[in-house]
């Protein structure tokens, strides 16, 4: 079995910027991204704070 890889003829220059067109965002897109972020991070934050409270309760308050 051979694991040799063929190298590219013309490797990409890491300093060269790609030609990427900027994406035009609409007014509702910003609101949707904020809502998606809140729906993602708030439940995780609540669970983390609950676990931290449980650990503090079990170690110090009992």
C-alpha positions as CSV (number, residue, x, y, z in Angstrom):
1,X,0.0,0.0,0.0
2,X,1.4,3.4,-0.9
3,X,0.5,6.6,0.9
4,X,2.4,8.9,-1.4
5,X,0.5,12.0,-2.5
6,X,1.0,13.9,-5.7
7,X,1.9,17.5,-4.9
8,X,0.1,20.3,-6.7
9,X,1.8,21.8,-9.7
10,X,1.2,25.4,-8.6
11,X,0.7,25.6,-4.8
12,X,-1.4,28.5,-3.5
13,X,0.4,31.5,-2.0
14,X,-1.0,32.0,1.5
15,X,-0.5,35.8,1.2
16,X,-2.6,36.0,-1.9
17,X,-6.2,37.1,-1.2
18,X,-9.0,35.2,-2.9
19,X,-11.5,37.1,-5.0
20,X,-14.6,36.9,-2.8
21,X,-17.6,39.0,-3.5
22,X,-19.0,40.6,-0.3
23,X,-22.5,39.4,0.7
24,X,-25.2,42.0,1.0
25,X,-27.1,41.4,4.2
26,X,-30.7,42.5,4.5
27,X,-32.2,44.1,7.6
28,X,-33.9,40.9,8.7
29,X,-30.7,38.9,8.4
30,X,-29.0,40.7,11.3
31,X,-32.1,40.2,13.5
32,X,-32.2,36.5,12.6
33,X,-28.5,36.0,13.4
34,X,-28.9,37.7,16.8
35,X,-31.9,35.5,17.5
36,X,-30.0,32.3,16.4
37,X,-27.1,33.3,18.6
38,X,-29.4,33.8,21.6
39,X,-31.2,30.5,21.0
40,X,-27.8,28.8,20.9
41,X,-25.9,30.3,23.7
42,X,-28.5,31.1,26.4
43,X,-29.6,27.5,27.1
44,X,-26.0,26.4,27.3
45,X,-25.2,29.3,29.7
46,X,-28.2,28.4,31.8
47,X,-27.1,24.8,32.0
48,X,-23.5,25.8,32.9
49,X,-24.7,28.2,35.6
50,X,-27.0,25.5,37.0
51,X,-24.2,22.9,37.1
52,X,-21.9,25.5,38.8
53,X,-24.6,26.2,41.4
54,X,-25.1,22.5,42.0
55,X,-21.4,22.0,42.5
56,X,-21.2,24.9,44.9
57,X,-24.3,23.7,46.7
58,X,-22.9,20.2,47.1
59,X,-19.5,21.3,48.3
60,X,-20.2,24.3,50.5
61,X,-23.8,24.9,51.3
62,X,-24.8,21.4,52.5
